[in-house]
Amino acid sequence: MNGNEGVSLSELQIALMRVLWRRGETSTADVATELADERGIKHTTVATLLTRLEKRGVVAQRREGRQLFYSALVGEAQVRRSMVADLLGALFDGDARDLVAHLVEESEIAPGDLAKVRKRLARGGQHGG
């Protein structure tokens, strides 16, 4: 998957990816154990999700004996950018100002957060990892 390709994931897929982002290369069993504890998701569901993500080029698969190991091929920042771009396009006609205005109107952004946004804008919209 190249860096320009959009990556849109479901909420459950994001939860699974967060395990991989946090742990690095991880076995299906370890991902399943963590998600079972967090969300009550079954091992078979995790295995299916990982297989689908591997087919989409979002994760890499490596076999060691009978065990499969997975690692993320896309970063969290890339997924976030892609999904925010989808949201902007679908709901705000690509206008980030409309999104920010909506968040302010809906009180999703606290007054102190606006100062942080202004600082980031002053830096030219640069963002960290």
N, C-alpha and C positions, 0 to 999 in steps of 0.2 A: 504494500500500500504506500503510495507516494505522499509526500507532505501536503499536496494541494487537494487531495481527495477528501470529500466530506465524510465524517464519521458520526452517524446518529445512532444512539443506543437507547434502549429502554431503561427504565429505572432499575430493574433487576440486573440487566447487563452491566450497568454502571457499578452496582454494588459488587458484582463479580470482578470487574476490572480494578476496583479499588483494592481488592485483596491482592491482585497481581502487582499493582503499582507499589503497594506497601511491602510485599514480600519478595518481589523479583520472581525468578523461576520457581514454580510451585507445583506440586503434584495435584491431580484431580482430587484425590482423597483429602488433602489438606485444605483446598479451597472449599470442598463440600463440608468438611467439619466446621470451618469458620462460618460459612453461610447457614449451616444447620443451627448453630448456636445463636447467631444473630437473628435469623429470619424463619427458621423451621423449614428450610428448603431441602428437598431430598437429593441424595447423591446422584440419582439418575437424571434429575433435572439439571444439576450442575454440569454433568458430563455432556448432556445434549447441548446446553448453552455454549460450553467451551468448544465443542465440535463445530457448531454453527459460526462462532466467532473466528475459528481457525480457517474455515472455508471462505470467510469474508476478508481474510488477511489482517484481522485486528490483533490476533494472538498467534504465536508460533508454538508448534507442538514438537515434543521430542520424546521418543520412546526409550525406556531403559528397562529391559526385561519385559515384564507384564505391566509395568507402570507407565502412565503418560504424565509428562511434565509440560507445563504451559508457561509462557512469558508474554508480556505485552509488547506489541509491535507499534502501538500508538501511545502517545503520552496523554496525560490528563489535560494539559493545556490545549492540545490539538483537538481533543473531543469537545472541550468546553467552547473553544472558538467556533468549531463547526456547528454545534448545537445552538449557540447563541445566534450565529448567522442565519440558521434555519428559522429560529424564532423571530428574528428581526424581519426577515423576508415575508414570513407567513402572516404575522400579526401587525407589523408596524411599517410595511412597505419599504423596508431597508433603512428606515430613519432611526438611528440610535437616539437622537434627541427625544423622539416620541416615546421610546422605551424608558428613558431616564425620567421624563415627565410623568409617565404612568406610575413608575415606582415611587416617585415623590408624592404624587396625589394619593396613592394607596398606602402611604406611610410605611413603605417597605425600606425606605432610607431614612435614617435618623439624622438630625441636624449635624452632628459631628461627622457623619459619613460624607456629607457634601463637601466639607473642607478637604477630605482625602481625595475625592473625585476631582476637585479643582486642582489640587497639586499634581495629580496624575495627568490631567489635561495640559497643565503648564509644561510638563516634561515631554509633551508631544505624543501622548497616548502610549508611551512605552509601557510594556508589561513584563513582569517577571515570570519565570518558568511555569 
